[in-house]
């Protein structure tokens, strides 16, 4: 892979660039600049995404993304998809239509000349038109990533339905879900997630109040 390589630090270096919502991170040997959109709630960087990026970087033997097909749901700014791409995955980053321009910008600016595969973007509204837009098995993935997709909103059932669509019995798909615990709805969703999938708590980060789960379909 080509690109400007920096010193081999294992931690994320984060700082605010300016008041326009740009933040810099250091992952997988690269400096990553992410542009946020202050006008759109989903286009901000949240703790779960940073925690899952750190986990993927530091656990590459346990979770080897090289040459794997990876889908991110609720990709937001695209930070997690950028890191997955830099780790060698073929990534499809999805979110709502109004988030795609900023998502595309961040993906291309941070992966061009650095990644094995050019990441793709696609519209995905949780629970909507899944069989039409992502028919199985034509759209099957080795990993589905989700970070900070659970908060105080009314789409939790649709989110669970979407996870089931991509991680179903007979598939080889692994779900990786990271989330900051904020509300009772987060606890409810975690309980539902554990009951619907074969789930393992990979990491619990008390300082960030973030959980990271790994899950596969129940047979």
C-alpha positions in Angstrom: 0.0 0.0 0.0 1.2 3.5 -0.8 0.8 6.6 1.4 2.5 8.7 3.9 3.5 6.5 6.8 4.0 7.9 10.3 5.7 6.4 13.4 4.3 3.1 14.6 2.1 4.2 17.5 -0.6 1.9 18.8 -3.0 4.5 20.2 -5.3 7.0 18.6 -4.1 10.6 18.6 -7.1 12.9 18.4 -7.2 16.6 18.3 -9.5 19.3 17.0 -8.2 21.0 13.8 -10.5 24.0 13.8 -14.0 25.1 14.4 -15.3 23.7 11.1 -15.6 20.2 12.6 -12.4 18.5 11.3 -10.7 16.0 13.5 -7.4 14.1 13.1 -6.8 10.5 14.2 -3.8 8.2 13.9 -4.7 4.5 13.0 -3.0 1.7 11.1 0.1 3.8 10.4 -1.8 6.7 8.8 -2.9 10.1 9.8 -6.7 10.3 9.2 -8.5 13.6 8.8 -12.3 13.4 9.2 -14.7 16.2 8.3 -17.8 16.4 10.5 -21.0 18.1 9.6 -22.4 20.1 12.5 -25.8 20.3 10.8 -26.4 16.6 10.7 -26.6 14.5 13.9 -25.3 11.4 12.2 -22.2 13.1 10.8 -20.4 13.5 14.1 -17.8 11.2 15.6 -18.9 9.3 18.7 -16.9 7.3 21.3 -18.1 3.8 20.0 -16.5 4.4 16.6 -13.2 5.4 18.1 -13.2 2.4 20.5 -14.0 -0.1 17.7 -11.2 1.4 15.5 -8.8 1.0 18.3 -10.0 -2.6 18.9 -9.6 -3.5 15.2 -6.1 -2.1 15.0 -4.9 -3.8 18.2 -6.6 -7.2 17.5 -5.8 -7.9 13.9 -5.0 -11.6 14.5 -8.4 -12.1 16.2 -10.3 -10.0 13.7 -8.4 -10.2 10.3 -10.1 -7.9 7.8 -7.7 -8.4 5.0 -9.6 -9.2 1.8 -12.8 -9.6 3.7 -16.1 -8.1 2.6 -17.2 -5.6 5.2 -20.5 -3.7 5.6 -20.8 -0.7 7.9 -24.3 0.3 8.9 -24.9 3.8 10.2 -21.4 4.8 8.9 -21.8 8.5 9.7 -18.5 10.3 9.0 -16.9 7.1 7.8 -14.0 6.9 10.3 -14.7 3.2 11.1 -15.0 2.3 7.4 -11.7 4.2 6.7 -9.9 2.1 9.3 -11.4 -1.1 8.0 -10.3 -0.2 4.5 -6.8 0.6 5.6 -6.8 -2.9 7.3 -7.3 -4.4 3.9 -11.1 -4.9 3.8 -13.4 -4.4 0.8 -15.8 -2.0 2.5 -19.3 -0.8 1.8 -20.3 2.1 4.0 -24.0 2.8 4.4 -26.2 5.5 5.8 -29.1 7.8 5.0 -29.0 9.9 1.7 -28.2 13.2 3.3 -25.1 11.8 5.0 -23.6 10.2 1.9 -21.8 13.3 0.4 -19.7 13.9 3.6 -19.2 10.1 4.0 -17.9 9.7 0.5 -15.6 12.7 0.9 -14.0 11.3 4.0 -13.7 7.8 2.6 -11.9 8.9 -0.6 -9.6 11.5 1.0 -8.3 9.0 3.6 -8.1 5.8 1.5 -6.9 6.9 -2.0 -3.5 5.3 -2.6 -3.6 3.6 0.8 -6.1 0.8 0.6 -6.3 -2.5 -1.3 -9.9 -1.8 -2.3 -11.8 1.4 -3.1 -14.6 1.7 -0.5 -18.1 2.0 -1.7 -21.1 3.9 -0.3 -24.7 3.0 -0.5 -28.0 4.2 1.0 -29.4 1.9 3.7 -32.5 2.9 5.7 -32.8 0.4 8.6 -35.5 -2.1 8.1 -36.5 -0.6 4.7 -36.3 -2.4 1.3 -33.6 -4.8 2.5 -34.6 -7.7 0.3 -34.9 -5.4 -2.7 -31.7 -3.4 -2.2 -29.5 -6.0 -0.5 -30.8 -9.4 -1.6 -29.2 -12.4 0.1 -26.9 -14.1 -0.8 -25.8 -11.6 -3.5 -25.1 -9.1 -0.8 -23.4 -11.2 1.9 -20.5 -10.0 4.1 -17.8 -11.5 6.3 -18.3 -8.7 8.8 -20.9 -6.2 9.6 -19.7 -3.2 11.7 -21.9 -0.9 13.7 -20.8 1.8 16.1 -23.0 4.1 18.2 -26.1 3.2 16.2 -28.1 2.8 19.4 -29.2 6.0 21.1 -32.5 7.6 21.9 -34.4 7.1 18.7 -37.4 5.1 17.5 -35.7 2.8 15.0 -34.3 0.1 17.4 -36.6 -2.6 16.0 -35.6 -1.7 12.5 -31.9 -1.8 13.4 -32.3 -5.3 14.9 -34.2 -6.3 11.7 -31.3 -5.0 9.6 -28.7 -6.9 11.6 -30.8 -10.0 11.2 -31.0 -9.5 7.4 -27.2 -9.5 7.1 -26.4 -12.0 9.9 -28.7 -14.9 9.4 -28.6 -18.6 10.1 -26.4 -20.3 7.5 -24.3 -17.2 6.8 -20.7 -16.8 7.8 -21.2 -13.2 8.9 -19.9 -11.8 12.1 -21.4 -8.7 13.7 -19.1 -6.3 15.6 -21.1 -3.7 17.5 -19.7 -0.9 19.7 -21.8 1.5 21.7 -21.6 4.1 24.4 -24.1 3.4 27.2 -26.2 6.6 27.5 -29.8 5.6 28.1 -32.0 2.8 29.3 -32.7 2.1 25.6 -29.1 1.1 25.2 -29.4 -1.5 27.9 -32.6 -2.8 26.4 -31.1 -3.1 23.0 -28.0 -4.9 24.4 -30.3 -7.5 26.1 -32.3 -8.0 22.9 -29.0 -8.2 20.9 -27.7 -11.0 23.2 -31.0 -12.9 23.0 -31.2 -12.7 19.2 -27.6 -13.6 18.4 -24.8 -15.7 19.8 -23.1 -12.7 21.4 -19.8 -12.3 23.2 -18.7 -9.1 25.1 -15.2 -8.5 23.7 -14.5 -5.4 25.7 -16.0 -3.1 28.3 -14.4 0.3 28.6 -15.6 1.9 31.9 -13.9 5.3 31.3 -15.6 5.7 27.9 -18.7 3.7 29.0 -18.4 1.7 25.8 -19.3 -1.9 25.1 -17.9 -3.9 22.2 -19.8 -7.0 21.2 -19.1 -9.8 18.7 -22.0 -11.9 17.5 -23.0 -14.5 15.0 -26.4 -15.9 14.0 -28.2 -18.5 16.1 -28.7 -21.7 14.1 
